[in-house]
Amino acid sequence: MTAQPNNPLHGITLETVLTTLVEHYGWAELCKLINLQCFFNNPSIKSSLKFLRQTPWARKKVEDLYLSLKG
């Protein structure tokens, strides 16, 4: 595996990112911070991951929020 010193998300899965955000903010607050239907309409980790993996702009917003939380 190649080291990625400039990638703060290296080695962190999208599932870990999302689970951390849900545990910290909860679904309702997460939906307020990033207005995505997958966080509002019957939210689950599995359905949200499916959406985020297919939607790069939404994934970037989630990853940016995670980085600001961990920063």
N, C-alpha and C positions, 0 to 999 in steps of 0.2 A: 504494500500500500504506500502510495506517495504522500509525503508530508505536505500539508497545505497551511503554512503559517499565516497566510492572509485571509483564510476562510474561518470565521469564528463558529460556523455551524458544522465544521468538519467532524465527522464521527457521531453527530447527533441526528437521530432519525426524526422524520416529520411527526411520527406518532409521539415521540418524547416531547417535542415542541408543543404539540396540541394538548397533550395530557397535562403538561406543566401549566399552560395557560388556563385550561379549564379548572384545574385545582386551585389556581391563584385567584382568578376572576369569577369563575362560574359562567354558565352559558349565557345568562341574561346580560351580564356586564360585558362579556366578550362580544356579544351581538351589538351592543351600544358602541364599543370601540372599533369594531370592524363589522360593518353592516352587511352580513352575508346570510342568505336564507338558510344555509346549512347549520347556522348557529341559532336560528330562531324557530324554524319549523321542525319540531320533533327531533332535536339535535342528538347525535350520538358520535362517538369517536370514529366508528367505522364509516358512517355515511359522510362525515366531514372529511376524513382522509381521502375517500374516493373523489370527492369534489375538488379538494385542494391539489391532488396529484394531476388532475386534468385541467387545472386552471392556474397557469403560472402567475398572473397578476395577483390573484387572491392568496396564493401560497407565499408570495413575496411580502404581502401585508402581514400575514401571520408570523412569518420568520422575523420581520422587522420589529413587531411587537414583542416577540420573545427576546430578541437581542436587547431591546430597551429595558425589559424587565431584568435581565441578567447583567446588564451593563453597569 
